[in-house]
Amino acid sequence: MNILTGLWKKLIHNAGLKILSLILGVLIWIVVVGIDNPVKTQIFTSIPVNVENEESMEKDGKFFEVAESSRTVSVSVRAERSILDQLSRDNFVASINLEDYNNGRVPILVRATRYADRIVSITPRSTYASVNVEDLGQKQFGIEAEITGDVPDGYSIGGSVINNNIVRVNGPQSVVESIERAVVRVSVQGMTRDIRTDSAIIFYDKDGETVNTANLELSRTETGITVEIWKNKSVPVVYGYTGIPADGFAATGNIIATLNELTVTGPREALSEVDSVKVPGTAIDITGATGNVTVNVILDNYLPDDVAAVNDDEGDVTADVTIEIQELSTINVEVPVSNITIDNVPQGMTAMLSGVGEVIPVSVRGLGTVLSEINPAMITGRIDMNEVAVQQNIDEWTAGSYEAAVSFTYPEGVYSGNTVVAVRVILRPDDSVVYSASGNGFGINDSEGADQ
């Protein structure tokens, strides 16, 4: 007991001085610590800004985009040096809440994930993030094929088939509206066989620039496409014409065309059935012509549906076609009398030509080249006694001399000289019976005293 009492007396002896010493010791410790580990401010940069409550914009049919300058933030952090030394930007989380959006701005909140209770303050250098907001747009596009490259000589690029040729686009209205067309690009460089591939869909604006699709929602990003490679084939072009030139003129048969052979292409089966390109006569009409007739013919119009002309230029393949027309010449040729026949001679009578020699001069017309090679023996004449009876109002035939016109038949390219050739036909009965013309033929007439 005495020992405890002694200790107590020692403790309380000069108690004020001892308390003062304790306080001084604490203050000295604080000063020493403050000198060795002071509170400082440090800046941490490039802290990513997270977005919260994105669905609030989507629910309202809006698209938002955080401005590039607001996607990261720098913060000033006050804390003891020993704490700051252990911190990095990864120990901070910055965020914006889109429910706090107001007129293009959203407050930036930053918190620490480490030593939060030892940090004096966290102050963002930018207190607001800039957020662009606009209406959502939607559009549908037909996908086109864009073929690049060249196939080897003798081949052509045929048809193309896109497996899924529609793409739907959702996103910021300004971006959606800027899209002019959607294409898939395929290179056919050096190819001689069909190509089947999957290609990415590329979007172009009206200026032909590609559209950035980072903020777009696409129903598909690529599609399958088949490009056919066709072999070429050269075939002759056959031209026809129709009509008759003006009187005194004829077509020489000479056709002059700027294109007499056409290179065509198409699927193998269709191409195998094309041996020539036939331009029908209806395409060139020479009716009433007094000189050469030239017509521009679109050859594509006369190709089968699955076959196309190979053309280095855009547009149709055409040819200027000239049908040569010349004026007819007139000459006289001597046709053998033996080439003239007498038809429908009355029964019981014989007929012969009178007053002619071995040949009869006949005026003919034709092209110079034809007339220079004409063979008179190829011209035949015909006298129809029925026609003579009609023309001369003869009801009854009697023996005698009758004038008759000869109708001639000419070889191809030779025409009548428009001069009537008339001869005398002598009818002689086999006996004194008189015949009368009746109907299409001649019957026996029993009347007596006919002129012999």
C-alpha positions in Angstrom: 0.0 0.0 0.0 2.8 2.3 0.9 4.4 1.6 -2.5 1.2 2.6 -4.4 0.9 5.7 -2.4 4.5 6.6 -3.2 4.0 6.1 -6.9 1.0 8.3 -6.9 2.8 11.1 -5.2 5.5 10.9 -7.8 3.0 11.0 -10.7 1.1 14.1 -9.4 4.3 15.8 -8.4 4.7 18.7 -10.9 1.6 17.4 -12.8 1.1 20.7 -14.7 4.6 20.6 -16.0 4.2 17.0 -17.1 0.9 17.7 -19.0 2.6 20.7 -20.7 5.4 18.4 -21.7 3.0 15.9 -23.2 1.2 18.6 -25.2 4.5 20.0 -26.4 5.5 16.5 -27.5 2.3 16.0 -29.5 2.7 19.4 -31.2 6.3 18.6 -32.0 5.2 15.3 -33.5 2.6 17.0 -35.6 5.1 19.6 -36.8 7.6 16.9 -37.6 5.0 14.8 -39.5 3.7 17.9 -41.3 7.2 18.7 -42.5 7.9 15.2 -43.6 4.4 14.3 -45.0 2.7 17.5 -46.0 -0.8 17.8 -47.6 -0.3 18.6 -51.3 -2.3 18.9 -54.5 -1.7 16.6 -57.5 -3.4 16.6 -60.9 -4.4 13.3 -62.4 -5.3 13.4 -66.2 -7.1 11.3 -68.8 -9.6 9.7 -66.4 -12.3 8.1 -68.6 -15.8 9.5 -68.1 -18.5 6.8 -67.8 -22.1 7.3 -68.8 -24.9 6.3 -66.6 -28.7 5.9 -67.4 -28.2 5.7 -71.1 -31.6 4.1 -71.5 -33.2 7.4 -70.5 -32.2 8.8 -73.9 -33.1 5.7 -75.9 -36.5 5.6 -74.2 -37.2 9.1 -75.5 -36.1 8.2 -79.0 -32.9 10.3 -78.7 -29.3 9.6 -79.7 -26.6 11.1 -77.5 -22.9 11.4 -78.1 -20.4 12.7 -75.5 -18.1 15.3 -77.1 -14.6 14.2 -77.7 -13.2 16.8 -75.3 -15.5 15.5 -72.6 -14.7 11.8 -72.8 -11.9 12.1 -70.3 -11.4 14.5 -67.4 -8.5 15.8 -65.3 -8.8 16.2 -61.5 -7.0 18.1 -58.8 -6.6 15.9 -55.7 -5.5 17.2 -52.2 -4.1 14.7 -49.8 -1.0 13.9 -47.8 2.0 13.3 -49.9 2.3 9.7 -48.8 -1.3 9.1 -50.0 -0.8 10.9 -53.3 2.3 8.8 -53.9 0.2 5.7 -53.8 -2.6 7.0 -56.2 -2.9 6.8 -59.9 -5.7 7.8 -62.4 -6.9 4.3 -62.2 -8.0 5.0 -58.6 -10.6 7.5 -59.7 -14.0 7.0 -61.4 -15.6 9.8 -63.3 -19.2 9.6 -64.5 -22.1 11.6 -65.9 -25.8 10.8 -65.3 -27.9 11.5 -68.4 -30.9 12.1 -66.2 -29.1 15.3 -65.3 -28.8 16.4 -68.9 -29.6 20.1 -69.4 -29.1 22.1 -72.5 -26.2 20.2 -73.8 -24.4 19.7 -70.5 -24.2 17.1 -67.8 -22.3 17.5 -64.4 -19.2 15.4 -64.0 -18.8 13.5 -60.7 -15.5 12.1 -59.7 -14.9 9.7 -56.7 -11.9 7.8 -55.4 -11.8 4.1 -55.1 -8.8 4.0 -52.8 -8.0 6.1 -49.7 -11.2 8.0 -50.1 -11.2 8.7 -46.3 -7.6 10.1 -46.5 -8.2 12.4 -49.4 -9.0 16.0 -48.5 -10.7 17.0 -51.8 -11.2 15.9 -55.4 -11.9 18.7 -57.9 -12.6 18.1 -61.6 -10.9 20.5 -63.9 -14.1 20.4 -66.1 -17.2 20.4 -64.0 -19.6 19.7 -67.0 -19.4 17.3 -69.9 -20.7 18.4 -73.3 -23.2 16.0 -74.7 -24.8 16.2 -78.2 -28.3 15.0 -78.4 -30.5 14.5 -81.5 -33.4 12.5 -82.7 -33.0 8.9 -83.8 -33.5 8.2 -87.5 -34.3 5.0 -89.4 -34.0 4.2 -93.1 -33.9 1.2 -95.4 -31.5 0.9 -98.4 -31.3 -1.4 -101.3 -27.8 -2.8 -101.5 -26.0 -2.2 -104.9 -23.0 -4.1 -106.3 -19.9 -2.1 -107.0 -17.6 -4.1 -109.3 -13.9 -3.1 -109.5 -11.0 -4.4 -111.5 -10.7 -5.8 -115.0 -11.3 -9.3 -116.4 -8.9 -10.7 -119.0 -9.4 -10.1 -122.7 -12.2 -12.3 -124.1 -14.3 -12.2 -121.0 -16.9 -9.8 -119.6 -18.5 -9.0 -116.3 -21.9 -10.6 -116.3 -24.8 -10.2 -113.9 -24.5 -10.0 -110.1 -26.8 -11.4 -107.5 -26.8 -10.1 -103.9 -28.1 -12.7 -101.4 -29.7 -10.2 -99.0 -30.1 -6.9 -100.8 -31.8 -4.8 -98.1 -30.1 -3.2 -95.1 -31.9 -1.2 -92.3 -30.1 1.6 -90.6 -30.8 3.1 -87.2 -28.9 6.0 -85.5 -28.5 9.7 -85.3 -30.9 11.3 -87.8 -28.2 13.6 -89.3 -26.0 10.6 -90.1 -28.9 8.4 -91.4 -30.1 11.2 -93.7 -26.6 11.7 -95.0 -26.5 8.2 -96.5 -27.2 8.2 -100.2 -26.6 4.5 -101.1 -25.3 1.2 -99.7 -22.9 -1.0 -101.7 -20.9 -4.1 -101.6 -17.6 -3.9 -103.4 -16.1 -6.9 -105.3 -12.9 -7.1 -107.3 -12.9 -9.2 -110.4 -9.3 -8.4 -111.4 -8.0 -11.2 -113.6 -11.0 -13.5 -112.9 -12.2 -16.0 -115.6 -14.8 -17.8 -113.4 -17.8 -16.7 -111.3 -17.1 -15.2 -107.9 -19.0 -16.0 -104.8 -18.0 -14.1 -101.6 -19.2 -12.2 -98.5 -18.5 -8.5 -98.6 -18.8 -5.7 -96.1 -21.6 -3.1 -96.7 -20.2 0.3 -97.4 -22.3 3.5 -97.1 -21.8 6.6 -99.2 -23.1 10.1 -99.0 -24.2 12.2 -101.9 -20.6 13.4 -102.5 -19.3 9.8 -102.8 -17.6 9.9 -99.4 -17.9 6.9 -97.1 -20.1 7.4 -94.0 -18.8 6.5 -90.6 -21.1 3.8 -89.2 -19.6 3.8 -85.6 -22.8 5.3 -84.2 -25.2 3.4 -86.4 -27.1 0.2 -85.7 -27.2 -2.0 -88.8 -29.5 -4.9 -89.6 -26.5 -6.5 -91.3 -22.9 -5.5 -91.8 -22.1 -7.8 -94.7 -23.9 -9.8 -97.3 -23.1 -12.6 -99.9 -22.7 -11.7 -103.5 -22.2 -13.6 -106.7 -20.7 -12.0 -109.8 -20.8 -13.9 -113.1 -17.9 -13.9 -115.5 -19.0 -14.5 -119.1 -16.9 -15.5 -122.1 -17.2 -13.3 -125.2 -18.1 -14.5 -128.7 -17.8 -12.7 -132.1 -20.7 -13.3 -134.6 -21.5 -11.8 -138.0 -24.3 -9.1 -138.4 -26.8 -9.8 -141.2 -28.8 -6.8 -142.3 -32.1 -6.9 -144.1 -34.3 -4.2 -145.7 -37.8 -3.9 -147.0 -39.7 -1.8 -149.6 -39.4 -0.9 -153.3 -37.6 2.2 -154.5 -39.2 4.8 -156.7 -40.1 3.9 -160.2 -36.9 3.8 -162.3 -34.7 2.9 -159.3 -33.5 -0.3 -157.7 -31.5 -1.6 -154.8 -28.1 -2.9 -156.0 -28.1 -5.4 -153.2 -24.9 -3.8 -151.9 -25.2 -3.1 -148.1 -22.5 -1.0 -146.5 -22.4 -1.1 -142.7 -20.0 0.4 -140.1 -20.2 -2.8 -138.1 -20.4 -6.2 -139.7 -19.2 -8.3 -136.8 -20.4 -7.9 -133.2 -18.8 -9.2 -130.0 -21.5 -10.5 -127.6 -21.4 -12.1 -124.2 -23.8 -13.9 -121.9 -24.4 -17.1 -120.0 -22.9 -20.1 -121.7 -26.2 -21.7 -122.6 -27.6 -18.6 -124.1 -24.4 -17.7 -126.0 -24.2 -21.1 -127.6 -27.5 -20.4 -129.4 -26.3 -17.2 -131.0 -24.5 -17.7 -134.4 -25.3 -14.3 -135.9 -27.2 -11.1 -135.2 -30.1 -10.7 -137.7 -31.4 -7.2 -138.3 -34.8 -7.7 -139.9 -36.0 -5.9 -143.0 -38.5 -3.8 -141.0 -35.5 -1.9 -139.5 -34.6 -0.4 -142.9 -37.3 0.7 -145.4 -36.3 1.8 -148.9 -39.8 2.5 -150.1 -39.8 5.3 -152.7 -36.0 5.9 -152.5 -34.3 7.7 -155.3 -30.8 7.4 -153.8 -28.9 5.6 -151.1 -30.7 5.0 -147.8 -28.7 5.2 -144.6 -30.2 4.2 -141.3 -28.7 4.1 -137.8 -29.5 0.7 -136.3 -29.3 -0.1 -132.6 -27.9 -3.6 -132.6 -28.8 -4.3 -129.0 -32.4 -4.4 -130.0 -31.9 -7.6 -131.9 -30.1 -9.6 -129.3 -31.7 -12.3 -127.2 -32.7 -11.2 -123.7 -29.8 -13.1 -122.0 -27.2 -11.9 -124.4 -25.5 -8.5 -124.5 -23.1 -6.6 -126.8 -19.6 -6.0 -125.5 -19.2 -2.3 -125.5 -16.2 -0.3 -124.0 -18.4 2.8 -123.9 -21.6 3.4 -122.1 -24.8 3.1 -124.1 -26.1 1.1 -127.0 -24.1 -0.4 -129.8 -25.1 1.1 -133.1 -24.2 0.8 -136.8 -24.8 3.1 -139.7 -26.2 0.9 -142.5 -26.4 2.1 -146.2 -28.6 0.4 -148.8 -27.2 1.3 -152.2 -29.9 2.6 -154.7 -29.2 3.3 -158.3 -31.2 4.5 -161.3 -32.2 1.9 -163.8 -30.7 1.8 -167.3 -32.8 0.9 -170.4 -31.6 -1.3 -173.2 -33.1 -3.3 -176.0 -32.5 -7.1 -176.1 -33.4 -9.5 -178.8 -35.6 -12.2 -177.3 -35.9 -15.4 -179.4 -39.4 -15.9 -180.9 -39.2 -19.4 -179.7 -39.4 -18.1 -176.1 -42.9 -16.7 -176.8 -45.9 -19.1 -176.1 -49.5 -18.7 -177.1 -52.0 -19.9 -174.4 -55.7 -20.5 -174.6 -55.8 -21.1 -178.3 -59.4 -21.7 -179.4 -60.2 -25.4 -179.8 -59.8 -26.7 -183.3 -57.6 -23.8 -184.3 -53.9 -23.3 -184.6 -52.1 -20.1 -183.8 -48.8 -18.7 -185.1 -46.9 -15.4 -185.0 -46.9 -13.4 -188.2 -44.5 -10.8 -189.5 -41.6 -11.6 -187.1 -38.2 -13.0 -187.6 -36.3 -15.2 -185.3 -36.0 -12.6 -182.6 -38.1 -9.8 -181.2 -36.5 -6.6 -179.8 -37.7 -6.0 -176.2 -37.0 -2.9 -174.1 -35.8 -3.8 -170.6 -34.6 -1.8 -167.6 -32.1 -2.8 -164.9 -29.0 -1.9 -163.1 -26.0 -1.5 -165.4 -24.2 -4.4 -163.8 -27.2 -6.7 -164.3 -27.9 -5.6 -167.9 -24.3 -6.1 -168.9 -24.6 -9.8 -168.2 -28.2 -10.3 -169.3 -29.0 -13.4 -171.3 -32.0 -12.8 -173.7 -32.8 -16.5 -173.7 -33.8 -16.1 -170.0 -36.6 -13.7 -171.0 -39.9 -15.5 -171.8 -43.0 -14.1 -173.4 -46.7 -15.1 -173.2 -49.8 -14.3 -175.3 -53.1 -15.1 -173.6 -55.9 -15.4 -176.3 -58.5 -15.1 -173.6 -57.1 -11.7 -172.7 -57.1 -10.8 -176.4 -60.8 -11.7 -176.7 -61.6 -9.5 -173.6 -59.5 -6.6 -174.8 -61.0 -6.7 -178.4 -64.6 -7.6 -177.4 -64.4 -10.8 -179.5 -67.4 -13.1 -178.9 -66.7 -15.5 -181.7 -63.3 -16.5 -183.0 -62.8 -16.8 -186.7 -59.8 -17.5 -188.7 -57.7 -14.4 -189.2 -55.1 -12.1 -188.0 -55.3 -10.5 -184.5 -53.0 -8.0 -182.7 -51.9 -9.3 -179.3 -49.7 -7.9 -176.6 -46.9 -10.0 -175.2 -46.5 -10.3 -171.5 -42.8 -10.9 -170.6 -41.2 -12.6 -167.6 -37.7 -11.3 -166.7 -34.9 -12.7 -164.6 -34.2 -11.3 -161.2 -33.0 -7.6 -161.4 -34.5 -7.0 -164.8 -37.7 -5.0 -165.3 -40.0 -4.0 -168.2 -38.9 -1.1 -170.3 -42.6 0.1 -170.1 -42.8 -0.4 -173.9 -45.7 -2.7 -175.0 -44.6 -5.3 -177.5 -47.4 -6.2 -179.9 -47.4 -8.9 -182.5 -49.8 -10.4 -185.1 -51.3 -13.8 -184.3 -52.7 -15.8 -187.1 -55.6 -18.2 -186.2 -56.2 -21.0 -188.7 -58.9 -23.6 -188.2 -58.3 -27.2 -188.8 -61.7 -27.3 -190.8 -64.5 -24.8 -191.5 -66.1 -25.1 -188.0 -66.5 -21.7 -186.3 -65.9 -21.3 -182.6 -67.2 -18.7 -180.3 -65.6 -17.3 -177.2 -67.7 -18.1 -174.1 -66.8 -18.1 -170.4 -63.3 -19.1 -169.6 -62.9 -21.4 -172.6 -64.2 -21.8 -176.1 -67.1 -24.1 -177.2 -68.2 -25.3 -180.6 -70.6 -23.0 -182.5 -72.7 -24.9 -185.1 -73.6 -21.7 -187.1 -72.9 -21.9 -190.8 -71.3 -19.4 -193.2 -68.6 -18.3 -190.9 -65.8 -16.2 -192.4 -63.0 -18.5 -193.5 
